[in-house]
Amino acid sequence: MNPSELRASLALSSIFALRMLGLFLILPIFSLHAQGLPDGDNATLVGLTMGIYGMVQAFFHIPLGLLSDRYGRRVIVAFGLSLFIIGALIAASHDDLWWIMFGRAIQGAGAISAAISAWVADLTREEVRTRAMALIGGSIAISFALSVVIATPLYHALGMPGIFWMMAILGCISLWVALQLVPTASAPVLSAPNGVRGHLNQLKKVFQNPELVRLNIGVLILHTSQVALFLVIPRLLDEVGLPIADHWLVYLSVLVASLIIMMPMMMQAERKNRLALLVKVSIALMCCAQVYFAVVLIGQWSSVLSLCIGLLIFFIGFNLLEALQPSLVSRYAGENRGAGLGIYNTTMSIGLFLGGILGGWLYGSWGPNSIFYVDIGLLIGWLIIALGMTELPKKTNSLKI
């Protein structure tokens, strides 16, 4: 990338990461925090509060993406960040489950992921666009990794309202970045030349592309299983005697180890053009992690060490998939990249919501092991679907970068 492309990609990735941090930051702590709130013993309601951010996003990704085509990326991204800030302030001002849910819904309404992805495409050349999209995908994994490390120390120092106040401050910083630091695209953003029919044709092509269908099903299952899992993990760590203030030590240890293991895997797959194969391996790792957790609970072998082993397996697979999938979407979609990324982000948001509401219901009705069983079934189904993925032709750059 040239300096302008790199600056734009990093700035937009940081904005994207903030929105995902807004979701992920409460995952390791909220199920425990909610126990002290009115109605906090209702696991389904707690799961809905965790997942509503993703549900509302699912309704707005594509409309806001299309509006960004008509009115410009910067205007829509600024609008979405403003909603993110307002929602954080509402949640910070009320120590009540229903008000927190309302604030999270307002945050989710600022669904700017598709607009940001399109802005990246506007500001990068074809030869380097996949790298820029990989930065966006990697920012999701980094957000999740950062959230599970810093969430418990922040909760211990600031409490839940303080975390929401911090989100509002970070939202203001991101708004400044969007308004001041991200360059304007050299070509003006126009509405689609074929209007509504053109947009519908783009969406139709995405839905008819079997590789994109596989990736969209995959991201839905990935985030459903992730959110559901983190309704259980904080409680299991608490049950084995690890204080919530020390949970970050577990998360940091397994994250560092997972990055050390996953980076050579990703570089080797990129070099040998085996990214689709690595996706399948990563799904299998996610499934193995869920099986491991179920076996540990059945055998009553829960300990800090045993949970760390399961989390390590989980994080290797999860971080690989978060980095790989958006880049693959941008390449499989070709000229329909905007529509492809809009649908991808929509299905991701649906998964975030389903993980919260399904995980909460399963935990409250059938106990923690039921979450692992359902996640195993979902991941096996995804692996079967993914077996048909084909490798993309090897890229050849026309320019030396």
C-alpha positions as CSV (number, residue, x, y, z in Angstrom):
1,M,0.0,0.0,0.0
2,N,1.1,3.6,-0.5
3,P,1.1,5.9,2.5
4,S,-2.4,7.3,1.7
5,E,-3.9,3.9,1.4
6,L,-2.3,2.6,4.5
7,R,-3.4,5.7,6.6
8,A,-7.0,5.4,5.3
9,S,-7.1,1.6,5.9
10,L,-5.7,1.9,9.5
11,A,-8.0,4.8,10.4
12,L,-11.1,3.0,9.1
13,S,-10.1,-0.2,10.7
14,S,-9.8,1.6,14.0
15,I,-13.3,2.9,13.7
16,F,-14.6,-0.5,12.8
17,A,-12.8,-2.0,15.7
18,L,-14.4,0.5,18.1
19,R,-17.9,-0.6,17.2
20,M,-17.0,-4.3,17.7
21,L,-15.2,-3.4,21.0
22,G,-18.6,-1.9,22.0
23,L,-20.1,-5.3,21.6
24,F,-17.3,-7.5,22.9
25,L,-16.3,-5.5,25.9
26,I,-19.3,-6.6,28.0
27,L,-19.2,-10.3,27.0
28,P,-16.7,-11.5,29.7
29,I,-18.4,-9.6,32.5
30,F,-22.0,-8.8,31.9
31,S,-23.5,-12.2,32.8
32,L,-21.9,-11.8,36.3
33,H,-22.7,-8.1,36.6
34,A,-26.4,-8.7,35.7
35,Q,-26.8,-10.9,38.7
36,G,-26.9,-7.8,40.9
37,L,-29.6,-6.0,38.8
38,P,-33.4,-6.3,39.0
39,D,-34.5,-9.2,36.7
40,G,-30.8,-10.2,36.5
41,D,-31.6,-13.8,37.4
42,N,-33.5,-14.1,34.1
43,A,-30.9,-15.7,31.9
44,T,-33.0,-15.1,28.7
45,L,-33.3,-11.4,29.5
46,V,-29.6,-11.1,30.2
47,G,-28.9,-12.9,26.9
48,L,-31.3,-10.5,25.0
49,T,-29.5,-7.5,26.5
50,M,-26.2,-8.9,25.3
51,G,-27.5,-9.8,21.9
52,I,-29.8,-6.9,21.0
53,Y,-26.9,-4.8,19.8
54,G,-26.4,-7.3,17.0
55,M,-30.1,-7.7,16.3
56,V,-30.6,-4.0,15.6
57,Q,-27.5,-3.8,13.6
58,A,-28.9,-6.6,11.3
59,F,-31.7,-4.3,10.2
60,F,-29.5,-1.3,9.4
61,H,-26.3,-2.6,7.7
62,I,-27.7,-2.8,4.2
63,P,-29.9,0.4,4.3
64,L,-27.1,2.5,5.7
65,G,-24.6,1.0,3.2
66,L,-26.9,2.0,0.4
67,L,-27.4,5.5,1.9
68,S,-23.7,5.9,2.0
69,D,-23.7,5.3,-1.8
70,R,-26.1,8.2,-2.2
71,Y,-25.0,10.7,0.5
72,G,-21.3,9.8,1.0
73,R,-19.4,7.6,3.3
74,R,-18.3,10.3,5.8
75,V,-21.9,11.5,6.5
76,I,-23.3,8.1,7.2
77,V,-20.3,7.0,9.3
78,A,-20.6,10.2,11.4
79,F,-24.3,9.5,11.8
80,G,-23.7,6.0,13.0
81,L,-21.0,7.0,15.4
82,S,-23.3,9.6,16.9
83,L,-25.9,6.9,17.6
84,F,-23.1,4.8,19.2
85,I,-22.2,7.6,21.5
86,I,-25.8,8.4,22.5
87,G,-26.5,4.7,23.2
88,A,-23.4,4.5,25.4
89,L,-24.5,7.5,27.4
90,I,-28.0,6.1,27.9
91,A,-26.6,2.7,29.2
92,A,-24.0,4.5,31.4
93,S,-26.7,6.6,33.1
94,H,-28.9,3.8,34.3
95,D,-28.0,0.7,36.4
96,D,-31.1,-1.1,35.1
97,L,-31.3,-4.0,32.8
98,W,-34.1,-2.6,30.6
99,W,-32.4,0.8,30.2
100,I,-29.0,-0.9,29.4
101,M,-30.9,-3.0,26.8
102,F,-32.3,0.2,25.3
103,G,-28.9,1.9,25.2
104,R,-27.4,-1.1,23.5
105,A,-30.2,-1.1,20.9
106,I,-29.5,2.6,20.1
107,Q,-25.8,1.7,19.7
108,G,-26.6,-1.1,17.3
109,A,-28.7,1.2,15.1
110,G,-25.6,3.0,14.0
111,A,-24.6,0.0,11.8
112,I,-21.8,1.5,9.7
113,S,-19.8,-1.7,9.0
114,A,-20.9,-1.9,5.3
115,A,-20.3,1.9,4.8
116,I,-16.8,1.6,6.3
117,S,-16.0,-1.4,4.1
118,A,-17.2,0.5,1.1
119,W,-15.1,3.5,2.1
120,V,-12.0,1.3,2.3
121,A,-12.8,0.1,-1.3
122,D,-13.1,3.7,-2.5
123,L,-9.7,4.6,-1.1
124,T,-7.6,1.6,-2.2
125,R,-6.5,0.2,-5.6
126,E,-7.6,-3.2,-6.7
127,E,-4.1,-4.6,-6.3
128,V,-4.0,-3.9,-2.5
129,R,-7.7,-4.0,-1.7
130,T,-7.6,-7.5,-0.3
131,R,-4.9,-6.5,2.2
132,A,-7.0,-3.5,3.2
133,M,-10.1,-5.8,3.7
134,A,-7.9,-8.2,5.7
135,L,-7.1,-5.2,8.1
136,I,-10.9,-4.8,8.6
137,G,-11.3,-8.5,9.3
138,G,-8.3,-8.5,11.6
139,S,-9.7,-5.5,13.5
140,I,-12.6,-7.7,14.6
141,A,-10.3,-10.3,16.0
142,I,-8.1,-7.7,17.7
143,S,-11.3,-6.0,19.2
144,F,-12.4,-9.3,20.7
145,A,-8.9,-10.2,21.9
146,L,-8.5,-6.7,23.5
147,S,-11.9,-6.8,25.1
148,V,-11.5,-10.1,26.9
149,V,-8.1,-8.9,28.3
150,I,-9.1,-5.5,29.5
151,A,-12.8,-6.1,30.4
152,T,-12.3,-7.4,33.9
153,P,-9.7,-4.8,35.0
154,L,-11.9,-2.1,33.6
155,Y,-14.9,-3.5,35.4
156,H,-13.0,-3.7,38.6
157,A,-11.7,-0.1,38.3
158,L,-14.7,1.7,36.7
159,G,-17.8,-0.5,37.1
160,M,-20.2,-1.1,34.3
161,P,-21.4,2.5,34.0
162,G,-17.7,3.6,33.7
163,I,-17.2,1.2,30.8
164,F,-20.1,2.7,29.0
165,W,-18.8,6.2,29.6
166,M,-15.4,5.0,28.2
167,M,-17.2,3.8,25.1
168,A,-18.8,7.2,24.6
169,I,-15.4,8.9,24.9
170,L,-13.9,6.5,22.4
171,G,-16.9,7.1,20.1
172,C,-16.1,10.8,20.2
173,I,-12.5,10.1,19.3
174,S,-13.6,7.9,16.4
175,L,-16.0,10.6,15.2
176,W,-13.1,13.0,15.0
177,V,-11.0,10.4,13.1
178,A,-13.8,10.0,10.6
179,L,-14.3,13.7,10.1
180,Q,-10.7,14.8,10.1
181,L,-8.2,12.0,9.3
182,V,-9.8,9.8,6.7
183,P,-9.2,11.1,3.1
184,T,-12.1,11.9,0.8
185,A,-12.3,9.5,-2.1
186,S,-10.9,10.8,-5.4
187,A,-14.1,10.0,-7.2
188,P,-17.4,11.3,-5.9
189,V,-19.8,8.7,-4.4
190,L,-22.9,8.4,-6.5
191,S,-26.1,6.5,-6.3
192,A,-26.2,3.3,-8.2
193,P,-26.7,3.9,-11.9
194,N,-29.5,1.4,-12.1
195,G,-31.3,2.6,-9.0
196,V,-33.2,0.1,-6.8
197,R,-33.2,-2.5,-9.6
198,G,-29.4,-2.3,-9.7
199,H,-29.1,-2.9,-6.0
200,L,-31.5,-5.8,-6.2
201,N,-29.4,-7.4,-9.0
202,Q,-26.3,-7.0,-6.9
203,L,-27.9,-8.7,-3.9
204,K,-29.3,-11.5,-6.2
205,K,-25.8,-12.2,-7.5
206,V,-24.4,-12.4,-3.9
207,F,-27.2,-14.8,-2.8
208,Q,-26.5,-17.0,-5.9
209,N,-22.8,-17.2,-5.2
210,P,-22.3,-20.5,-3.3
211,E,-18.9,-19.4,-1.9
212,L,-20.5,-16.2,-0.4
213,V,-23.4,-18.2,0.9
214,R,-21.0,-20.5,2.7
215,L,-19.2,-17.5,4.2
216,N,-22.4,-15.9,5.3
217,I,-23.7,-19.0,7.0
218,G,-20.3,-19.3,8.6
219,V,-20.1,-15.9,10.1
220,L,-23.6,-16.3,11.5
221,I,-22.6,-19.6,13.2
222,L,-19.3,-18.2,14.3
223,H,-20.8,-15.3,16.3
224,T,-23.8,-17.3,17.5
225,S,-21.4,-19.8,19.1
226,Q,-19.0,-17.1,20.4
227,V,-21.6,-15.0,22.3
228,A,-23.3,-18.1,23.7
229,L,-20.0,-19.5,24.9
230,F,-19.2,-16.3,26.8
231,L,-22.5,-16.5,28.7
232,V,-20.9,-19.6,30.3
233,I,-17.1,-19.0,30.5
234,P,-17.1,-16.1,33.0
235,R,-19.3,-18.2,35.3
236,L,-17.1,-21.3,35.0
237,L,-14.0,-19.3,35.9
238,D,-15.9,-17.8,38.9
239,E,-17.0,-21.3,40.0
240,V,-13.4,-22.7,40.0
241,G,-12.4,-19.9,42.4
242,L,-10.8,-17.3,40.1
243,P,-12.0,-13.8,41.1
244,I,-13.5,-11.7,38.3
245,A,-10.7,-9.2,38.7
246,D,-8.2,-11.9,37.7
247,H,-10.1,-13.2,34.7
248,W,-8.0,-11.0,32.4
249,L,-4.9,-13.0,33.2
250,V,-6.5,-16.2,31.8
251,Y,-7.6,-14.3,28.6
252,L,-4.3,-12.6,28.1
253,S,-2.3,-15.8,28.4
254,V,-4.4,-17.8,26.0
255,L,-4.6,-14.9,23.5
256,V,-0.9,-14.5,23.3
257,A,-0.4,-18.2,22.9
258,S,-3.1,-18.4,20.2
259,L,-1.5,-15.6,18.2
260,I,1.9,-17.2,18.4
261,I,0.4,-20.4,17.0
262,M,-2.0,-18.9,14.4
263,M,0.3,-16.5,12.7
264,P,2.6,-19.1,11.1
265,M,-0.6,-21.0,10.0
266,M,-2.0,-18.0,8.3
267,M,1.2,-17.0,6.6
268,Q,1.8,-20.5,5.3
269,A,-1.8,-20.8,4.0
270,E,-1.4,-17.4,2.2
271,R,1.9,-18.4,0.7
272,K,0.6,-21.8,-0.6
273,N,-2.9,-20.4,-1.5
274,R,-4.7,-22.7,0.9
275,L,-7.0,-20.2,2.6
276,A,-10.1,-22.2,2.1
277,L,-8.4,-25.2,3.7
278,L,-7.4,-23.1,6.6
279,V,-11.0,-22.0,7.0
280,K,-12.0,-25.7,7.3
281,V,-9.3,-26.4,9.8
282,S,-10.3,-23.4,11.9
283,I,-13.9,-24.5,12.0
284,A,-12.8,-27.9,13.2
285,L,-10.7,-26.3,16.0
286,M,-13.8,-24.3,17.1
287,C,-15.8,-27.6,17.2
288,C,-13.0,-29.3,19.2
289,A,-13.0,-26.5,21.7
290,Q,-16.8,-27.0,22.3
291,V,-16.4,-30.7,22.6
292,Y,-13.6,-30.3,25.1
293,F,-15.6,-27.9,27.3
294,A,-18.6,-30.3,27.3
295,V,-16.3,-33.3,28.3
296,V,-14.7,-31.2,31.1
297,L,-18.1,-30.3,32.6
298,I,-19.4,-33.9,32.3
299,G,-16.3,-35.2,34.0
300,Q,-16.3,-32.4,36.6
301,W,-12.7,-31.6,35.7
302,S,-13.2,-27.9,35.7
303,S,-10.1,-25.9,36.8
304,V,-8.3,-22.8,35.7
305,L,-5.9,-24.9,33.7
306,S,-8.5,-27.1,32.0
307,L,-10.5,-24.0,31.0
308,C,-7.3,-22.3,29.6
309,I,-6.7,-25.3,27.3
310,G,-10.2,-25.1,25.9
311,L,-10.0,-21.3,25.5
312,L,-6.7,-21.7,23.7
313,I,-8.2,-24.0,21.1
314,F,-11.2,-21.7,20.7
315,F,-9.1,-18.6,20.2
316,I,-6.9,-20.1,17.6
317,G,-9.9,-21.0,15.4
318,F,-11.9,-17.9,16.2
319,N,-9.1,-15.4,15.4
320,L,-8.1,-17.2,12.2
321,L,-11.7,-17.1,11.0
322,E,-12.2,-13.4,11.9
323,A,-9.1,-12.5,9.9
324,L,-9.8,-14.7,6.9
325,Q,-13.5,-14.5,6.2
326,P,-13.9,-10.7,5.3
327,S,-11.0,-10.9,3.0
328,L,-12.4,-13.9,1.2
329,V,-15.8,-12.2,0.9
330,S,-14.2,-9.2,-0.8
331,R,-12.4,-11.5,-3.3
332,Y,-15.3,-13.9,-4.0
333,A,-17.8,-11.0,-4.5
334,G,-15.7,-9.3,-7.1
335,E,-17.5,-6.2,-8.5
336,N,-20.4,-6.8,-6.1
337,R,-18.1,-6.3,-3.1
338,G,-20.3,-3.6,-1.4
339,A,-23.4,-5.8,-1.5
340,G,-21.4,-8.9,-0.5
341,L,-19.9,-7.1,2.6
342,G,-23.3,-5.6,3.5
343,I,-24.9,-9.0,3.6
344,Y,-21.9,-10.5,5.4
345,N,-22.1,-7.9,8.1
346,T,-25.9,-8.4,8.4
347,T,-25.6,-12.1,8.9
348,M,-22.8,-11.5,11.5
349,S,-25.1,-9.2,13.4
350,I,-27.9,-11.8,13.3
351,G,-25.4,-14.3,14.8
352,L,-24.5,-11.9,17.6
353,F,-28.2,-11.5,18.5
354,L,-28.9,-15.2,18.2
355,G,-25.9,-16.1,20.4
356,G,-27.2,-13.9,23.2
357,I,-30.9,-14.9,23.1
358,L,-30.3,-18.6,22.3
359,G,-27.5,-18.9,24.8
360,G,-29.5,-17.2,27.5
361,W,-32.5,-19.4,27.0
362,L,-30.4,-22.6,26.8
363,Y,-28.5,-21.7,30.0
364,G,-31.6,-20.8,31.9
365,S,-33.6,-23.9,30.8
366,W,-31.0,-26.7,30.4
367,G,-27.8,-25.5,32.0
368,P,-24.3,-24.7,30.6
369,N,-23.7,-28.0,28.9
370,S,-26.7,-27.5,26.6
371,I,-24.9,-24.5,25.1
372,F,-21.9,-26.6,24.2
373,Y,-24.1,-29.3,22.6
374,V,-25.9,-26.8,20.4
375,D,-22.7,-25.1,19.5
376,I,-21.2,-28.5,18.5
377,G,-24.1,-29.2,16.3
378,L,-24.0,-25.8,14.6
379,L,-20.2,-26.0,14.0
380,I,-20.4,-29.6,12.5
381,G,-23.2,-28.3,10.2
382,W,-20.9,-25.4,9.2
383,L,-18.0,-27.7,8.6
384,I,-20.1,-29.9,6.3
385,I,-21.2,-26.8,4.3
386,A,-17.6,-25.5,4.1
387,L,-16.2,-28.7,2.7
388,G,-17.2,-27.6,-0.7
389,M,-15.2,-24.4,-0.6
390,T,-12.8,-24.0,-3.5
391,E,-9.5,-22.1,-3.4
392,L,-9.3,-18.8,-5.2
393,P,-6.9,-18.4,-8.2
394,K,-3.5,-17.2,-7.0
395,K,-3.3,-13.4,-7.1
396,T,-0.9,-11.7,-9.4
397,N,-0.3,-8.0,-8.8
398,S,0.1,-5.8,-11.8
399,L,2.0,-3.2,-9.8
400,K,4.9,-3.5,-7.4
401,I,3.7,-2.3,-4.0
